[in-house]
Amino acid sequence: MRADGSSTVNTNQKEGPEGLLTQEQKDVYWMRQAIAESRRGIYIAPPNPSVGCVIVRGDCEIARGYTHAPGSAHAEIDALNNAAVLGRSVEGATVYVTLEPCSHYGRTPPCALRLIKEKVGRVVAAIRDPNPLVAGRGLEMLAQAGIEVVCGVCAEQAREANIGFLTRMQRGTPWVRLKVAASLDGRTALCSGESHWITGPGARRAGQLLRARAQGLLTAIGTVLADNPQMNVRVEGDYPSPVKYVLDSDARTPPSALILTGRPCVIFVAQGGDERRARRVERLRQAGAQIRELPVVGGEDVHGSRRLDLRQALASIAADGVNELHVEAGARLNGAMLAAGLVDEIVAFTAPVLMGEGVPLAQLPRCEHMSEVERWRFLSVTRTGEDLMLVLRRAPQDAALRDA
């Protein structure tokens, strides 16, 4: 798949599988097709949700589509336009869409109105849109126009496909994905700081693609000073790079730092400060950085840096339209994010090497008893070359405590 989502219209009418006798079975089959189609927009749709749509008559597919870049066609409109290109009528057809059709005027007209205008017969949505501008109104508009409406088919799969957008709408913060590359004994670097390369090229490419699907990347001043990273996407193909966010309470980022090049860079600094700090902030502004102030919580850490309010940082990032936030940082920020319960998902690339003494993947509070240990569950375990890609989510009881 190309990152820009470009495609040609499929001129073949796809038939549904034989042996599906009930309407419920057919709905599940075609909704899974729509969810697969939605993945074509993951790099280009945000901050909008990446939605897929399949239009069906009887057991044959008429057309399909997905959400393109903001201001361009939503999934339903893309599918309807593709049907028109192919000269296929959609009147009376069933429309499978992974998210409730929108009902408001934004950059584009409401998809629900277009479906009514095209006289479709039935709309099957996987989930309601939590966006307050929609929130059930799209389905209500269709029903009032006499169109049969069904909602809830393959809901869990559809939620997973748009987990970042749904999290931002419902919680007001992005879906936070913490990425680490570590040895078998949990080290991310030697004591000297050397870490290139713990994992192999396959794992590194997978990590780059995780950057590309996120709209924001968060790191800290320690990583900037130690590695001088650019934090862009370096992989073949036309993949986007995320906006960069740096936690730097005292504005110590050098104006010549590579992280200030390429995509926009937002630097979070502590509120207040003396004249010397003010001069550093001004130099960073002149170098192109966007500066945002955050309150300090909990005083200074062991390295003398003031602790910034991480929750407010996440809220500020979400206000930029960031659905998924990719965290690549050192042990201090990793530990602080984990200890505060702000990480939704860990992606750990684990190499079959033993490094001995070195830098841990996170600095966490000491536990005296196993009952105090935070437990995670494996979502997937995939081999990537010689390495493993481990995707973890919080164990259900820990997630419930965090969200309470």
Stockholm file with secondary structure:
# STOCKHOLM 1.0

chainA/1-404         MRADGSSTVNTNQKEGPEGLLTQEQKDVYWMRQAIAESRRGIYIAPPNPSVGCVIVRGDCEIARGYTHAPGSAHAEIDALNNAAVLGRSVEGATVYVTLEPCSHYGRTPPCALRLIKEKVGRVVAAIRDPNPLVAGRGLEMLAQAGIEVVCGVCAEQAREANIGFLTRMQRGTPWVRLKVAASLDGRTALCSGESHWITGPGARRAGQLLRARAQGLLTAIGTVLADNPQMNVRVEGDYPSPVKYVLDSDARTPPSALILTGRPCVIFVAQGGDERRARRVERLRQAGAQIRELPVVGGEDVHGSRRLDLRQALASIAADGVNELHVEAGARLNGAMLAAGLVDEIVAFTAPVLMGEGVPLAQLPRCEHMSEVERWRFLSVTRTGEDLMLVLRRAPQDAALRDA
#=GR chainA/1-404 SS CCTTCCCCCCCSCCBCCTTCCSHHHHHHHHHHHHHHHHGGGTTTSTTSCCCEEEEEETTEEEEEEECCSTTSCCHHHHHHHHHHHTTCCCTTCEEEESSCCCCSCSSSCCHHHHHHHTTCSEEEESSCCCSTTTTTHHHHHHHHTTCEEEECTTHHHHHHHTHHHHHHHHHSSCEEEEEEEECTTSEEEETTSCCTTSSCHHHHHHHHHHHHHCSEEEEEHHHHHHHCCCCCCCSSSSCCCCEEEEECTTCCCCTTCGGGSSSCEEEEEESSCCHHHHHHHHHHHHTTCEEEEECEEEEECTTSCEEECHHHHHHHHHHTTCSEEEECCCHHHHHHHHHTTCCSEEEEEECSCCCCSEEESCCCCCCSSGGGCCCEEEEEEEEETTEEEEEEEECHHHHHHHHC
#=GC SS_cons         CCTTCCCCCCCSCCBCCTTCCSHHHHHHHHHHHHHHHHGGGTTTSTTSCCCEEEEEETTEEEEEEECCSTTSCCHHHHHHHHHHHTTCCCTTCEEEESSCCCCSCSSSCCHHHHHHHTTCSEEEESSCCCSTTTTTHHHHHHHHTTCEEEECTTHHHHHHHTHHHHHHHHHSSCEEEEEEEECTTSEEEETTSCCTTSSCHHHHHHHHHHHHHCSEEEEEHHHHHHHCCCCCCCSSSSCCCCEEEEECTTCCCCTTCGGGSSSCEEEEEESSCCHHHHHHHHHHHHTTCEEEEECEEEEECTTSCEEECHHHHHHHHHHTTCSEEEECCCHHHHHHHHHTTCCSEEEEEECSCCCCSEEESCCCCCCSSGGGCCCEEEEEEEEETTEEEEEEEECHHHHHHHHC
//
